[in-house]
């Protein structure tokens, strides 16, 4: 794949498979996770731990590294491939301390003028009682508010699942890209089916009507770019997928870093203000 073709808009992707088939692709146990992509995209990565308030959260990985010659802060949600990795990362469902760790590292990046790169891959934030007691809602809300005014470029990439506020907590950014088969939604298809039809088994039907694909997100103005995957999914060629992600990041960061910070913040604000804009008509329908 040529360099000019490695990142596209929705109009360049042929939707040959259904949203549910895309969901099955991202649930493939061999699909690359952030731990696969880290050594392929970044140099000299050094992981940092803890939120300095409660503890560390294995569902969110953070640290500093280099993208080419650009020092960056990396914040990512972590999925596992087997039961042991999934238990260590709480099945990619962050606790409040995970979001507070992310915010701590983002503030550090702002202090040292490092861009922030976020990788989203979660079915949603952990909804257990302990997480609620430690302020899950507040932690997510604070991330939304503070990432909106963070005085450094923020780029986010959806690697697989982008579920609910658990994903949005790392999705407030200057530009959002999605891997071709990834999804981004206010709720999981199974949760949607459980609420709307009181029947979780209708997950497939829900998935196909929710408009949660990368193409949908670009057409709705939620995401800006689609990063192509190899035929059949990223697991068929992780190196090529990582190269496509890297090219997108380098190109986008070089563009964002040239902008005055006040211009960048204004564009970030307007990016989210325009989501959901609609027009009314007086005609009877």
NUROSE-165728 format. One record per residue (C-alpha): residue number from 1; residue in three letters; x, y, z. Coordinates in steps of 0.5 Angstrom, whole numbers. Layout:
BEGIN
+-----+-----+-------+-------+-------+
|   i |  aa |    xx |    yy |    zz |
+-----+-----+-------+-------+-------+
| NUM | ALA |     X |     Y |     Z |
...
+-----+-----+-------+-------+-------+
# end
This chain:
BEGIN
+-----+-----+-------+-------+-------+
|   i |  aa |    xx |    yy |    zz |
+-----+-----+-------+-------+-------+
|   1 | UNK |     0 |     0 |     0 |
|   2 | UNK |     3 |     7 |    -2 |
|   3 | UNK |     4 |    12 |     3 |
|   4 | UNK |    -1 |    17 |     0 |
|   5 | UNK |    -7 |    11 |     1 |
|   6 | UNK |    -5 |     9 |     8 |
|   7 | UNK |   -10 |    14 |    11 |
|   8 | UNK |   -17 |    15 |     8 |
|   9 | UNK |   -24 |    18 |     9 |
|  10 | UNK |   -30 |    15 |     9 |
|  11 | UNK |   -31 |    15 |     2 |
|  12 | UNK |   -25 |    11 |     0 |
|  13 | UNK |   -27 |     5 |     4 |
|  14 | UNK |   -32 |     0 |     1 |
|  15 | UNK |   -37 |    -2 |     6 |
|  16 | UNK |   -37 |   -10 |     4 |
|  17 | UNK |   -38 |   -13 |    10 |
|  18 | UNK |   -43 |   -11 |    16 |
|  19 | UNK |   -42 |    -8 |    22 |
|  20 | UNK |   -43 |   -14 |    26 |
|  21 | UNK |   -38 |   -18 |    22 |
|  22 | UNK |   -33 |   -12 |    24 |
|  23 | UNK |   -35 |   -13 |    31 |
|  24 | UNK |   -33 |   -20 |    30 |
|  25 | UNK |   -27 |   -18 |    27 |
|  26 | UNK |   -25 |   -14 |    33 |
|  27 | UNK |   -27 |   -19 |    38 |
|  28 | UNK |   -22 |   -24 |    34 |
|  29 | UNK |   -17 |   -27 |    40 |
|  30 | UNK |   -11 |   -25 |    35 |
|  31 | UNK |   -13 |   -18 |    34 |
|  32 | UNK |    -7 |   -14 |    36 |
|  33 | UNK |    -7 |   -10 |    42 |
|  34 | UNK |    -3 |    -4 |    44 |
|  35 | UNK |     2 |    -8 |    47 |
|  36 | UNK |     4 |   -11 |    40 |
|  37 | UNK |     3 |    -4 |    37 |
|  38 | UNK |     8 |     0 |    42 |
|  39 | UNK |    15 |    -3 |    39 |
|  40 | UNK |    12 |    -2 |    32 |
|  41 | UNK |    11 |     5 |    33 |
|  42 | UNK |    15 |     8 |    38 |
|  43 | UNK |    22 |     8 |    40 |
|  44 | UNK |    25 |     8 |    47 |
|  45 | UNK |    18 |     7 |    51 |
|  46 | UNK |    18 |     8 |    58 |
|  47 | UNK |    12 |     6 |    62 |
|  48 | UNK |    10 |    10 |    68 |
|  49 | UNK |     5 |     8 |    73 |
|  50 | UNK |     0 |    10 |    78 |
|  51 | UNK |    -5 |    16 |    79 |
|  52 | UNK |    -1 |    19 |    86 |
|  53 | UNK |    -8 |    18 |    89 |
|  54 | UNK |   -10 |    11 |    90 |
|  55 | UNK |    -6 |     6 |    86 |
|  56 | UNK |    -5 |     3 |    79 |
|  57 | UNK |   -10 |     1 |    74 |
|  58 | UNK |    -8 |    -5 |    69 |
|  59 | UNK |   -13 |    -3 |    64 |
|  60 | UNK |   -10 |     4 |    62 |
|  61 | UNK |    -2 |     4 |    60 |
|  62 | UNK |     2 |    10 |    60 |
|  63 | UNK |     9 |    13 |    59 |
|  64 | UNK |    13 |    17 |    54 |
|  65 | UNK |    17 |    15 |    48 |
|  66 | UNK |    19 |    18 |    41 |
|  67 | UNK |    15 |    18 |    35 |
|  68 | UNK |    21 |    18 |    30 |
|  69 | UNK |    24 |    24 |    33 |
|  70 | UNK |    18 |    27 |    36 |
|  71 | UNK |    18 |    26 |    44 |
|  72 | UNK |    11 |    24 |    46 |
|  73 | UNK |     6 |    22 |    52 |
|  74 | UNK |     2 |    15 |    50 |
|  75 | UNK |    -4 |    13 |    54 |
|  76 | UNK |    -8 |     7 |    52 |
|  77 | UNK |   -13 |     2 |    54 |
|  78 | UNK |   -10 |    -5 |    54 |
|  79 | UNK |   -14 |   -11 |    52 |
|  80 | UNK |   -11 |   -18 |    53 |
|  81 | UNK |   -11 |   -24 |    49 |
|  82 | UNK |   -12 |   -30 |    54 |
|  83 | UNK |   -15 |   -30 |    61 |
|  84 | UNK |    -9 |   -28 |    65 |
|  85 | UNK |    -8 |   -22 |    61 |
|  86 | UNK |   -15 |   -20 |    61 |
|  87 | UNK |   -15 |   -21 |    69 |
|  88 | UNK |    -9 |   -16 |    69 |
|  89 | UNK |   -12 |   -11 |    65 |
|  90 | UNK |   -19 |   -12 |    68 |
|  91 | UNK |   -22 |   -14 |    61 |
|  92 | UNK |   -20 |    -7 |    58 |
|  93 | UNK |   -25 |    -4 |    63 |
|  94 | UNK |   -21 |     2 |    67 |
|  95 | UNK |   -23 |     4 |    74 |
|  96 | UNK |   -22 |    11 |    76 |
|  97 | UNK |   -15 |    11 |    78 |
|  98 | UNK |   -14 |     9 |    71 |
|  99 | UNK |   -17 |    15 |    68 |
| 100 | UNK |   -13 |    19 |    74 |
| 101 | UNK |    -7 |    16 |    71 |
| 102 | UNK |    -9 |    18 |    64 |
| 103 | UNK |   -10 |    26 |    67 |
| 104 | UNK |    -4 |    26 |    71 |
| 105 | UNK |     1 |    24 |    65 |
| 106 | UNK |    -3 |    29 |    60 |
| 107 | UNK |    -2 |    34 |    65 |
| 108 | UNK |     6 |    32 |    65 |
| 109 | UNK |     6 |    32 |    58 |
| 110 | UNK |     3 |    39 |    58 |
| 111 | UNK |     8 |    42 |    62 |
| 112 | UNK |    14 |    39 |    58 |
| 113 | UNK |    10 |    41 |    51 |
| 114 | UNK |    10 |    34 |    49 |
| 115 | UNK |     4 |    32 |    45 |
| 116 | UNK |    -1 |    26 |    47 |
| 117 | UNK |    -3 |    20 |    43 |
| 118 | UNK |    -9 |    16 |    46 |
| 119 | UNK |   -11 |     9 |    44 |
| 120 | UNK |   -18 |     7 |    45 |
| 121 | UNK |   -20 |     0 |    46 |
| 122 | UNK |   -25 |    -1 |    51 |
| 123 | UNK |   -32 |    -4 |    52 |
| 124 | UNK |   -33 |     1 |    57 |
| 125 | UNK |   -31 |     4 |    64 |
| 126 | UNK |   -32 |    -1 |    70 |
| 127 | UNK |   -38 |    -1 |    73 |
| 128 | UNK |   -37 |    -4 |    79 |
| 129 | UNK |   -39 |    -2 |    86 |
| 130 | UNK |   -32 |    -1 |    88 |
| 131 | UNK |   -31 |     4 |    82 |
| 132 | UNK |   -37 |     8 |    83 |
| 133 | UNK |   -35 |     9 |    91 |
| 134 | UNK |   -28 |    11 |    88 |
| 135 | UNK |   -31 |    16 |    84 |
| 136 | UNK |   -32 |    13 |    77 |
| 137 | UNK |   -37 |    19 |    74 |
| 138 | UNK |   -32 |    24 |    77 |
| 139 | UNK |   -26 |    21 |    74 |
| 140 | UNK |   -29 |    21 |    67 |
| 141 | UNK |   -32 |    28 |    67 |
| 142 | UNK |   -26 |    31 |    69 |
| 143 | UNK |   -22 |    28 |    64 |
| 144 | UNK |   -27 |    31 |    59 |
| 145 | UNK |   -26 |    38 |    62 |
| 146 | UNK |   -19 |    38 |    62 |
| 147 | UNK |   -17 |    35 |    56 |
| 148 | UNK |   -21 |    40 |    52 |
| 149 | UNK |   -17 |    45 |    55 |
| 150 | UNK |   -10 |    41 |    55 |
| 151 | UNK |    -5 |    46 |    52 |
| 152 | UNK |    -1 |    41 |    48 |
| 153 | UNK |    -4 |    37 |    41 |
| 154 | UNK |    -8 |    31 |    43 |
| 155 | UNK |    -9 |    25 |    38 |
| 156 | UNK |   -13 |    19 |    39 |
| 157 | UNK |   -14 |    13 |    35 |
| 158 | UNK |   -19 |     7 |    36 |
| 159 | UNK |   -16 |     1 |    35 |
| 160 | UNK |   -22 |    -4 |    37 |
| 161 | UNK |   -28 |    -2 |    41 |
| 162 | UNK |   -30 |     5 |    43 |
| 163 | UNK |   -35 |     4 |    48 |
| 164 | UNK |   -39 |     9 |    52 |
| 165 | UNK |   -36 |    14 |    57 |
| 166 | UNK |   -30 |     9 |    58 |
| 167 | UNK |   -28 |    11 |    51 |
| 168 | UNK |   -30 |    18 |    51 |
| 169 | UNK |   -25 |    20 |    57 |
| 170 | UNK |   -19 |    19 |    52 |
| 171 | UNK |   -23 |    21 |    46 |
| 172 | UNK |   -23 |    29 |    47 |
| 173 | UNK |   -18 |    31 |    42 |
| 174 | UNK |   -16 |    35 |    36 |
| 175 | UNK |   -16 |    29 |    31 |
| 176 | UNK |   -20 |    22 |    32 |
| 177 | UNK |   -18 |    17 |    27 |
| 178 | UNK |   -21 |    10 |    27 |
| 179 | UNK |   -18 |     3 |    25 |
| 180 | UNK |   -22 |     1 |    19 |
| 181 | UNK |   -26 |    -5 |    23 |
| 182 | UNK |   -26 |    -1 |    29 |
| 183 | UNK |   -33 |     1 |    32 |
| 184 | UNK |   -35 |     8 |    37 |
| 185 | UNK |   -41 |     8 |    40 |
| 186 | UNK |   -45 |    10 |    46 |
| 187 | UNK |   -46 |     3 |    49 |
| 188 | UNK |   -45 |    -4 |    47 |
| 189 | UNK |   -49 |    -7 |    42 |
| 190 | UNK |   -51 |   -12 |    47 |
| 191 | UNK |   -53 |    -7 |    52 |
| 192 | UNK |   -57 |    -3 |    47 |
| 193 | UNK |   -61 |   -10 |    45 |
| 194 | UNK |   -62 |   -11 |    53 |
| 195 | UNK |   -65 |    -4 |    54 |
| 196 | UNK |   -69 |    -3 |    47 |
| 197 | UNK |   -71 |   -10 |    46 |
| 198 | UNK |   -70 |   -13 |    53 |
| 199 | UNK |   -66 |   -19 |    49 |
| 200 | UNK |   -59 |   -19 |    49 |
| 201 | UNK |   -59 |   -24 |    44 |
| 202 | UNK |   -61 |   -19 |    39 |
| 203 | UNK |   -54 |   -16 |    39 |
| 204 | UNK |   -53 |   -17 |    31 |
| 205 | UNK |   -59 |   -14 |    30 |
| 206 | UNK |   -57 |    -8 |    34 |
| 207 | UNK |   -50 |    -7 |    32 |
| 208 | UNK |   -53 |    -7 |    24 |
| 209 | UNK |   -57 |    -1 |    26 |
| 210 | UNK |   -53 |     3 |    31 |
| 211 | UNK |   -49 |     7 |    26 |
| 212 | UNK |   -42 |     5 |    30 |
| 213 | UNK |   -37 |     4 |    24 |
| 214 | UNK |   -31 |     8 |    22 |
| 215 | UNK |   -35 |    10 |    16 |
| 216 | UNK |   -41 |    12 |    20 |
| 217 | UNK |   -37 |    16 |    25 |
| 218 | UNK |   -33 |    20 |    19 |
| 219 | UNK |   -40 |    21 |    16 |
| 220 | UNK |   -43 |    24 |    22 |
| 221 | UNK |   -37 |    29 |    24 |
| 222 | UNK |   -35 |    25 |    30 |
| 223 | UNK |   -28 |    22 |    27 |
| 224 | UNK |   -24 |    25 |    22 |
| 225 | UNK |   -20 |    19 |    19 |
| 226 | UNK |   -20 |    12 |    17 |
| 227 | UNK |   -14 |     8 |    18 |
| 228 | UNK |   -14 |     2 |    13 |
| 229 | UNK |   -13 |    -5 |    16 |
| 230 | UNK |   -10 |   -11 |    12 |
| 231 | UNK |   -16 |   -16 |     9 |
| 232 | UNK |   -19 |   -20 |    14 |
| 233 | UNK |   -17 |   -15 |    20 |
| 234 | UNK |   -11 |   -12 |    23 |
| 235 | UNK |    -9 |   -19 |    26 |
| 236 | UNK |    -7 |   -21 |    19 |
| 237 | UNK |    -1 |   -16 |    18 |
| 238 | UNK |     0 |   -13 |    25 |
| 239 | UNK |     6 |    -9 |    22 |
| 240 | UNK |     3 |    -6 |    16 |
| 241 | UNK |    -3 |    -4 |    21 |
| 242 | UNK |     2 |    -1 |    25 |
| 243 | UNK |     6 |     3 |    19 |
| 244 | UNK |    -1 |     6 |    17 |
| 245 | UNK |    -2 |     8 |    24 |
| 246 | UNK |     5 |    11 |    25 |
| 247 | UNK |     4 |    15 |    18 |
| 248 | UNK |    -2 |    18 |    20 |
| 249 | UNK |     1 |    20 |    27 |
| 250 | UNK |     7 |    23 |    24 |
| 251 | UNK |     3 |    27 |    19 |
| 252 | UNK |    -2 |    29 |    24 |
| 253 | UNK |     2 |    31 |    29 |
| 254 | UNK |     7 |    35 |    25 |
| 255 | UNK |     1 |    39 |    22 |
| 256 | UNK |    -2 |    40 |    29 |
| 257 | UNK |     5 |    42 |    32 |
| 258 | UNK |     5 |    48 |    27 |
| 259 | UNK |    -1 |    51 |    30 |
| 260 | UNK |    -1 |    57 |    35 |
| 261 | UNK |    -4 |    54 |    42 |
| 262 | UNK |   -10 |    58 |    42 |
| 263 | UNK |   -12 |    56 |    35 |
| 264 | UNK |   -11 |    49 |    37 |
| 265 | UNK |   -16 |    50 |    43 |
| 266 | UNK |   -21 |    54 |    39 |
| 267 | UNK |   -21 |    48 |    33 |
| 268 | UNK |   -22 |    43 |    39 |
| 269 | UNK |   -27 |    46 |    42 |
| 270 | UNK |   -31 |    47 |    35 |
| 271 | UNK |   -30 |    40 |    33 |
| 272 | UNK |   -34 |    38 |    39 |
| 273 | UNK |   -39 |    43 |    39 |
| 274 | UNK |   -41 |    41 |    32 |
| 275 | UNK |   -43 |    34 |    33 |
| 276 | UNK |   -50 |    33 |    34 |
| 277 | UNK |   -52 |    39 |    30 |
| 278 | UNK |   -58 |    39 |    26 |
| 279 | UNK |   -63 |    43 |    23 |
| 280 | UNK |   -71 |    44 |    24 |
| 281 | UNK |   -76 |    44 |    19 |
| 282 | UNK |   -83 |    47 |    19 |
| 283 | UNK |   -86 |    42 |    14 |
| 284 | UNK |   -91 |    37 |    17 |
| 285 | UNK |   -88 |    30 |    16 |
+-----+-----+-------+-------+-------+
# end
